[in-house]
Each structure stands twice: as structure tokens, then as C-alpha cells.
Amino acid sequence: MIDALEDEPKFILVEKRRFNRTAESLEQVIKLNIYNGKEREVKSAPMTNTTFLIDKKGQPRFARSVDKNHKNQLFYSEGKGGDWKKFDMKFSGTFDPISFGEDNQSIYAMRSENGKPKGLFKYSLKTQKESLLFQSDIADPTDIMLSGLNQVYGVRVDEDYPKYIYPVSYTHLT
């Protein structure tokens, strides 16, 4: 299960993969009726071994995979009916989307560059600008705290001892 679809209590989103001998099948996001088992394909992955990030309207908008050279590949879709496009923003380092903002036009992501610890950033998909919410000087966060609705509200970092940071208030979510 990848999303509970809060606005549609009869349905959930699940990731489905058909197994074959070559392991080259593509994952699919399926909308599943939990009462009668009927399913409908929402979107297929752009590559094999993909994980999805679902927006607040139940649409797969980011897909992450690893290519044959063991490099992370990130794809983006505008939403329902949109094709996958390579998300090739010029980040020097890692960029891992975690959750969509309440407006569906921004995301929270963990990002690191130049060997620094990962930081929690809010990234606007419209303006392509980011704002740093938290970054430790010495350690990567060990946990991202999400609400039941997949809203980021904090991080745990273990520098000397466990510490909880709440850099995201509800004013950041809009």
C-alpha cells in the first residue's frame, strides 16, 4: 500500500509488479477497491525497480529508480494523464523527495551536497526555489516524522544523543 486516499474511503493505492523470468517488468500504481477487489491502473513506472511519491490528490508524481550503473534516476509527472519526464534539476549531490506540501506545488526533500549531512528542504515546483528547513553540521537525520496524512513535521537527528527538531509548522505547509 502506498496511499490511503483519505478522500475516497473505499479505495487505496497499491504498487503492483508482475514477476517474470527477466525481472524487467514495470511497477504499476493501482487504485484498489478494498470491498470488491476491483483494480484500475493509475500509472506505470518509467523504469524497473521504481518507488513512487504520491501527491495530495492521489496521483503518482515522482518516481525513483536505480539504473544499470547503480545511479539514482528521478522522474516527475504533472499528475493525472501526464507523462514521466526526467527530473534533472542541477543538484550537486543527492535529492530525495519525501512528501508533497499541502498545495501540491511544493515538496519536502532530503538533500545533500559536497559531502555535507543531509538537510530537510522545501522545494517549490513552480519557481524551482528551495528553502532549508533543517541541516545538522555533523549528522544526517535518522528519521523523518510524517503525520498520518504524509505531511512532514519534523526530523530526528542523533548527533550525540537523539534530538527532535520541528522545523515545519502548519504555516510552512501551505
N, C-alpha and C positions, 0 to 999 in steps of 0.2 A: 504494500500500500504506500502510495506516495503523497496522497492528499485526501482529506476527509470531506471536501466540498461542503463546507458549513451551510451554504445557501441551498443545497439540494440534499436533504437528509436521506433520500432513497439511494444515493449514488456515492461511490468512492472512485478515485483514480488509482489504478494499479499499473505497475510496469510488467510487461509480458515479453517473454523471449521464447521463441520456438527453438528447441535444440536440434542440431543436425550434426553430421559427421565432421564437418569442417569448422564448426563453431563460428561461422561467418554470418549468422542471421542477425538481423537488426532488432533491437528492442522496440517495443511499441508502448505508447501510453494508451490505456484502455479505460473507458468510462464503464464501470460495472454497476448494474442494478443489484443491490445487496439482497433484495427479496426474491427475485426470479432468476438471477444468474445471467441475464442477457447482457451482452457487452457490445460496445461500439468503439472502434479505433478513433482516437483523437489525433494522434500524430506518431509518425515513425521516426526513429533516430537517424541522424545523418551518418553515423559510423557505428561499428560494433562496440560492445562493452561501454555503453553510454549510461550516464546518470542524468536525471532531469531536474530542473528547478521550475516549479510551478508558480504562476503569478496569483494574485488575489482573486482572479475570476476563473480559476481552474484551468488555465491554459499553460502548456509547456512553452517556456520562452527561452530558457538556456539549456544547453546540452553539453556535457563534459565527457570527453573520451581520451584515450591514450592511443597514439598511433603506433605503427610497427617499429619506430625508432625510439619508443618509450617517452615521447614528448606529449605533454598535455595539449589537447585541442579543445577550444571553446567555441560553441556556435550559439547564435542568437536568432530569435524569430520575433516578429512584431505581434504575434498572437494567432488567433483563430484564422486558419487558411494561409498564414504567412509561411514562406519557405525558410529553411535554415540558411543562414549566412555566417561565414566565419567571423567571429568576434575578435578582430585583430587590432584592438587598441594597442598602442605602443607602450606597453608596460615593461620595464626592465626588472624582471623578477616574476613572482607568482601573483596570480589574481584568481581567487576562488569565490564566486558568488554564493551567498548563504541564503538570502531571503529577499523578497521584494518589499519595498516600502508600501505603505497603505495606499499611495497614489498610483501604484503600478508603473510609475515612470522613473522610479529610483530603486536601487538595490543596495543591500548591505553586502560587503565583501571583505574577505581577509586578503591582505596584500603585503608582500614583502619585496624589498629590492636591496641590492648591494650587500647581501648577507645579514641585513638587519632582522630583528624579530618581526613576525607578522603583526600587522596592525589592523584594527577594525575601521573600515572606511564606509562612508555613504557616498554612492556614485549616482549622479543624475544621468539617465539615459538620453534625455533631451539635450542638455547642454554639454554633456561629457565632462563635467567638472566633478571633482571629488572633494570630500572634506574628511579629515582624520578625526575619528571619534575617540580612539584609544590606541596607544602603542607603548609597550614597555621598552625600556632601554636594554634589558638583558634576557627576556624570555618570551617565547611565543605563548599566546593564550592556550590554556589546556582545555577550555570548554567555552562554547558559545551558548548563552542562555536564550532560549526561544520560548515564547508563550505557546499555548495550545493552538493558536492561530498562526504559528510560524512567524511571529514578529520578534525581531531581535530586541532584547532589552539590556543585555549585559554580557560581560566576559569574566571568566575565571583565569587568573594568572598565578603561577606558582614560582615566584622569584626566590624568596627564602621560605615562605610559608604560603598556604592558599590565601588568595586575596580576591575579593569580588568587586568588580568595577561596574557601575551602572551609567555608562556614558550616553545611553539612548533614553530620552524621556519621550512621552507621548507627543510632545511638540516636534520632535525630530521625525516622527512617523508620517507626517503629512507634507 
